[in-house]
């Protein structure tokens, strides 16, 4: 069972959703006229909400999924990372 977001975290998540709704053109897969690193950063934040089962409106989910599916983003996310020895 996942722990629900705190009141402060929920307010921050809601603000992120509102920000995205205002900035993202309907049906777009990029915030601006073409894809930028801002899209990757925003998608990462949205994907964290999605991965935890938080409610995200479908158009924003579709945007985050589209950004996450980009070959350049997949190459970064799926890259091999060195193991950490403590």
Secondary structure, 3 states (H helix, E strand, C coil): CCCCCCHHHHHHHHHHHHHHHHHCCCCCCCCCCCCCHHHHHHHHHHHHHHHCCCCCCHHHHHHHHHHHHCHHHHHHHCCCCCCCCC
